[in-house]
Amino acid sequence: MFRNFSSRARRAHVLANASLAAVALVGWTPAASAQEAAEQQGTADPSTSPETTGEIVVTAQFRAQNLQDTPLAITAVDAASIQNRNLGSVVDVAAAAPNVNIRPGGSAFGPAAQVYIRGIGQYDSSFAFEPGVGMYVDDVFHGTLLGSIFDLLDLDRVEILRGPQGTLAGKNSIGGAVKLYSAKPTGSGTGYVEAGYGAFNRIELKGSADFALVPDKLFVRVSGVSKTRDGYLTRLDYGCLNPASGVPAATTGADCKLGKEGGQNMQAGRLALRWLATDKLEVNLVGMVTEDHSEIGASKLLSLTTTASMPAGTNPAQFITGPNSYTNYATYLNLPFTDATGSHGATYIPPVSKVSGREVYGTIDYKFGDGLALKAISAYQRYKGSYGSDLDLTPYSTNSANYIYDHEQFTQELRLSGSSFQDKLEWTVGGFYYKATSKFGGVTFIAPGTATQNFYVTRDRIPARSVSAFAHASYKLTDALTVTGGIRYTDDKKTYTYGRLNPYDVSQPAYTVAGAINGVTGRFAKTRWDYRANVDYRWSHNVMTYAQFSTGYKGGGVNPRPFAPEQAVSFNPETLTAWEIGAKTDFFDRALRVNISAFINKYKDIVFTNVSPTVNSVTNATPVNAGDADMKGVEVEVTARPVEGLTIDASGSWLDFQLTRIGATGATIRGITLGNKAPYAPEWKFGAGVQYAFAVGDAGTITPRVDVNYQSSFFSNIDNNPLAKVDGYAVANGRLTFEDASRDWQFSVSVTNMFNKFYYLNKIRYPIGIVVGQPALPREWKVSVRRNF
C-alpha cells in the first residue's frame, strides 16, 4: 500500500491547487472567528449553570457551531452524558437517538455493525457494499462495516447526523453519518483510571493521561481500554444430551456443554500528539491499536423450513431450543463426508470473531492570516481478522464457513475555508480521496457430501477508489436570515475479482459449479453530482427554524456471493432526494430545549437481496436494484433542567416507508409487494432518561439515573416474512453514582436490561431456508470505581 503514496501525494497536491483556484473566484476578506472557534471545538460552555441546558459545539458544516445554531438534524452526546448513561459503544448511543438503528451484525457477518438512519443503511458487511451511513473517528472515514462497532474510548463527543451528507465533509453518505471525536491533548497534567467488575465475569479497565512534553508547545494524551466478559449463550451438544437420537456426539462431558457465544475480549490503545508549532500552525498526530479476540455473536436457530440439506429422516425442529433460552446446538464441526474426491475427516471451525487493527492519522491546521485557513486530514488504516460461521446452528453443520479478511485504506481530505463580503459569506472548498484494497477468503461448506458438492476455498480481492470535490457556502442576508448551498462531485470505481479454488489444490479452480467464476472480475464505475440548499431564520435568540433540500448517493458494486456464473453481476447506486424542515428552540432561560425535524425522502434504485433460485443454483443471494420508495418521518429531542441537579431528556421518532415502484429485477424477489416495509426501519422509537444529583452533606453528591428505550417491530428482509420479524421491545437501564466533594473519586453501580427482558436484536432469514435470531444480553450489573488526577 505504501508504494502508492507518492501518487497519492500528487493527487493531494492537485486537490489543494484546485481549492486555491476556487478561492480566487470569491472576493474574500477572511474573518478569524470561525477558525478560532474551531480551535475550541467540542468544549462545553464554561458559563453554563446547572439549571440550563449545556452547550455542545459541533462541526457538521466545516466550522465550529453551537448545536442550536446548526440547521441540521443532529443528535450530539458529550463526554459527561456518555459517562452518566453508562454508554460503552456506538450501539448504546444509538439506542436513544431518534430514527437511528445500530446493532451488531450477528455471526454470519462477523465483527460488524448494521447501521441505519431514517431507514437507510446497510446490513451486509461484505466489502462489495458501501456503508449507507458514514462512520468517522476524528473526521477520518472508515470505509467498511467490518470493524465498525467502535468503543467509546476517551471521547469528547459523538455526533449523529441524520439525512444525506452528500455535500459535507468526508465521503458521500446517503443516510447520514456517525462521528466520534476524541479528546485532544491539552498538556493539563490530568487523567483518570477506572476499573469495573460485573455479571458474566465482566472486567473493564480504562484510563487516560494528558501531559506536556514542551510547555505550551507539545502535548501528549495516552488512553487505553480492556474489556473482557464471558459468553451469555451456551452451546449444547445435542448428541450428548440425546444419545438415542443417532446424532453423533461432539463431547462426552457430563454437562454436554461445548462452549459459549457472545463473550468479549477486547483491548485498545490510543496515543495522541499535539504540536502548537506557531500561532498559525497546529499539528495533531494519532496512533491507534485494537486487538479484539471476542467470541462469535450469540445466535439461535428459530426456524428451518427445508430438509434438502439435512440427512434423510432427520427432523430439523428437534434442533431448535426453547424460544426464550440462551442456548443452541451449534457444534462448529463439519462431520466426516465422502465426495467425488474421496473421504474427508471432520473439520472444526473456531467460534471466534477476531479483529486486529492499526491506524495512524494526522491533521494539519494552518492559518494563512486574517482567518483564511487550510485543514489537511491524512489517514492510513489496516485491519485484518477472521470469524467462524455455523450458519445452520445444527449438529450437522451443513452450512458453515471459516472466513479471513484484510482491509487496507488511505484517505486524504483537504479543506480551505474563509469568509468574504464583510464576513457575510462563510465558505469552504475541498477534496476527498479514498483508496482501499480488501481481501476476503476462507473455506465454505454448503451441504458437503451431497450431489452439489459445494465445498470450496474463497479468495476474493476488492480494490476501490473514490475521488470527490466539494464546495459549501453560507451567506447572511440579514442578521436573522442565512442561506446555505453546497455541491459535490464524486467519481467512484470498484472491482471484485472472484477466487473459487479447489480445497485440495488451491492452484486449481473449485471442482463445483462455483469454479466457473474463478478469476472472473466484476466492475463498477460511476460519477455523481450532489447538491444541498438550506435556509434558516433566527426568530429570536432562542428560536431558529430551517428548511432544506439535499441529495445523496450510495455507490453500487458487484455481487460478492455468486453460487453460479449467472449470479456474478453488478448492481447500480442508490440515490436519495430529501426535503427537511426543523426547529431548534430553548425556553425558560434555557431550562427547556426542544428540537424538532420532519422530512420527506424520495429513495430510488434501492438494493435488496434476491434469494430466488437461478438456472444453475438453488442457492442465491444476489443484490439487485429492486425499486423506489417514498419515506417520511418526524423526530423530537427534548432536554429539561427544571431545578438544580435534575435533568430530564427524551426523544421520539416516527418513520413511514412505502414502496412506490418495483422494477424488473425487483419483481423476481419472492414475496415483495408495494405494501412491504423496509428492513431495519422501526416505525416508532422513544427514549427517556432522568437523573437527579443531590448533595450528601460535605461528602459529595449521589446521582441516580434511569433510562428507558423503546422501539417498535421491524423486519430484516424486504419480503417481510413473519419469521424474520423482530418484535418491538422496551429496555430499562439504571445507574447510581457517588462522587466525592473534591471530584477525585467516583463510585458507581449500574444495571442494564433491568427487568431481564428476553428479546432479539436481530432475526435473519437466509436463502437456505433457515431463520437465525440474535438474542440481546440478559440483565447485567457492574460496579466501578474511578480516580481522577
Order of alpha helices (4+ residues) and beta strands (2+ residues): alpha-alpha-beta-beta-beta-alpha-alpha-beta-beta-beta-beta-beta-beta-beta-beta-beta-beta-beta-alpha-beta-beta-beta-beta-beta-beta-beta-beta-beta-beta-beta-beta-beta-beta-beta-beta-beta-beta-beta-beta-beta-beta-beta-beta-beta-beta-beta-beta-beta-beta-beta-beta-beta-beta-beta
